[in-house]
């Protein structure tokens, strides 16, 4: 008899799997991410951002889906991470919180971010 997972258990499993994937690619890229803004709302209060990690010379891999699973953000219809707010570097904000989620309270600055 197999036990069915609750929604909370499934989300926890997805977060753990995505965390492992993100960590694997970040280690290869020396804990550096690259981000690209796709769209900004007319009001300026939200933006859609894609996040990448380097896996080779000039080669990037899209980590947006997995970062969304780890940080709890949602994705828009184009697969970009939807970030609400304004008045600060939202790419930094996402990556800072990703660092905290992956490495604990003092891990916010372990990962760097560059805009492309």
N, C-alpha and C positions, 0 to 999 in steps of 0.2 A: 504494500500500500504506500503510495507516494503522497507526501504532504505538499499541498499547494502553498505557494508563497503569498504573503500579504503584499499589498502595494508598497508599504513601507520597507519590507524586506527586499523587494525587487529594486526599489530606488537605492537602497544601501548597497546592494550588489553591483548595480550599474555604476554608482559613484566609485566604489573600490576598483572595479575593472578599468574605468576611465582614468582614475588616479594613477594606476600602474602604467597605462599607455602613455599618459602625459609625462610622467617621470622618466620613462624609458627614452622618449624623444628629447626631453630637456637635458638629460645627461649627455646625450650625443652632441647637442648644440651648446654645451657649457652654460646651461640655464639662461639662455637668451631667447626671447620671443620677438616676433615681428607682427605688427598689427596694421590693418588697413581699414579705414572708414569707408563703408559702402554708401550709406545714406544718412542724412540728418533730417529730422522732422522740421517742418516749417517753423514750428514754435521754438526749435532749438533745445527742446527738453528731452529728446531721446535720439539715439543714433544706433546704427547697425554696424557692427565691427566683425571682421574676420581675423583670426589669430593663427600664426604659423610658427614652425620651428625649422631650423636649418638641419638637413640630414646629409648634406654633401656640399661640394663646391657649387654654390649658386642654386642649390636645389632646396625647395621649401615643401613642407608637408602641412596640410591644413589640420589644425587641432581644435577648431572652433567647437565642434560637437562635443568632444570630450571635456573641454574646459567648461562648457555649459553644464554638463552633468556633474562636474566636481563642484562648481561654484553655485549651482542652482539657478542660473540665468535661463531665459527662454531663447529659442531660436525663431527668427522670422521665416517667412515662406521661401526666402532665398538661401537659408541655411546660415545666416549671419547671426551673431549674438546680439540680442536687443538689450541695450543699456539705457536706463532712464537717468535723467539728471543733467546738470550743466554747471559751468563755472569751474571745472577742473579737468584734468587729463583723465578721461574715462578709460582709456587703454591701460594707463598706470593703475587705476583703481581696480580693474578686473584682475590684472596680473598680481598686484599686491595681495588681494584677497585669495587668489589662487595659491600664492606662496604660503599664506597662513593656513589654508585648508590642507596643503600637502606637508608642510614642515612644522606646523605649530605656531604659537603666538609670536615668536621672534623670526619667523620665516618669511615675512612680508617682503623684505628687501633682497632675498636670495635670488630671485628671478628678475632679470632686466627686460625692458621692452623698448623696441625701436619702431617708429612709424615708417611704413613704406608707401 
